[in-house]
Amino acid sequence: MSIDFETLALKPCIESFGKPVIYQHQSGQTVEIKAVFDEVTLQHDPMSGMDAGGSGVMASRTVIGVSLGDFVIEPDMDDKVTFNGTDYSVQEVQKDGQGGAHLVLNNAEI
């Protein structure tokens, strides 16, 4: 028996806590979806390497949580996201294996 995590948990969570974002794929396709927006996710900075004392550096990153079922074309690096009038570029797509993904964003206006 398989549990449909996306339908049972992910979609209701995004519907309750998500905010509208405009997502533009590199192909030019634009779609408005809901995403859970988080400006203070701490992640390991892979660019710090061994120069950071071997343990690396933690950096605060902007991340959105999405349901992959909301996309006709799956999200990819360098796609664009607009939230509250601020433009972002997708730096990394971290799929969760349950129908969702975290998209690590860079502020495209800096």
N, C-alpha and C positions, 0 to 999 in steps of 0.2 A: 504494500500500500504506500503510495506516494502522497506527501502533503504538499499542497500548492501554497507555499509560503507567500508568494507574491500576492495572491488573491486574498488570503486570510489575514495577513499582517502588514505587508509592505504598502499596498495600495490604501487601506484604511488609515494607516499612519501618515502617509503623504497627504491624503485628503484632509486630515485633521490638522496637521502641523505645517504643511507645505505652503509656500508662497508662490505666486506666479512669476515665471521667468521666461524670457524669450531666448530660444536656443536656435543658433544658426550653424548648421553643418557646413563643412568646407565646400560641399557641392552647391551651396546656395540655398538649400531647403531650410525654411524657417518654420518653427513650431512653438506655440506657447504651451508650456507644461507647468505643473506644480513641482517644486523641489523644496527639500528641507535645507535651509541655508544656515551655515555656521562659519563665522569669521574667525573663530579662535581654536580651531582644531590643532593640537600639537602633533607634529610628525617629525620623524628623524630626517635631517637634511643630508641627502646622499652626497651633496657637493662638498661637505665639510671634510670627508675622508679621514685619513690618519693624522692630518695636521691638527685635529681637534682632540688630541690626547688618546686616540684609540677608541673612545666611546662615542664620538660624533657629537653633533649639535642638534638640539630640538628647536624647531622653528614653528611659529604660529602661522597656520595656513588657512586660506579661505577654501571651504569645501561645500559642495551641495550633494545631498543624497537624492537619488532619482530612481524611478522604476524603469527598467529597460523596455518594458512593454509600452511605454509612452512614446517611443521613438520608432519611426519608419526605417531610418538608417541609424545604426548604433553609434553612440557618441565616440569621438576620436580626438586625439591630440590636435591642438590648434583650432578646434571649433570655437565658436564665440557664444558667450552667455551674457545677457543683459538683465540685471536685477536692480530695481529701484534707481534706474537711470545711470548705473555704473556698468561699464563694459569690462568683461573678463575674457581671458583666453584659457582653454582647457590645457593644463600641463600634463595631467595623468588621469587615466581611467582605471579605477580599482573595482573590478566586478566582484560581487560577493558570493556568486554561485547559487543564489536563491532568487534571481530575477531583478536584483537591484545593483546599484553601483554608487561609489563615491567618486565625484569628479573634483580633482584638485585644481584650483583655479589660480591664475595670476591676474592681477589688476592690469588690464590692457591700456589704461589711461596714464600709467606712470612712465 
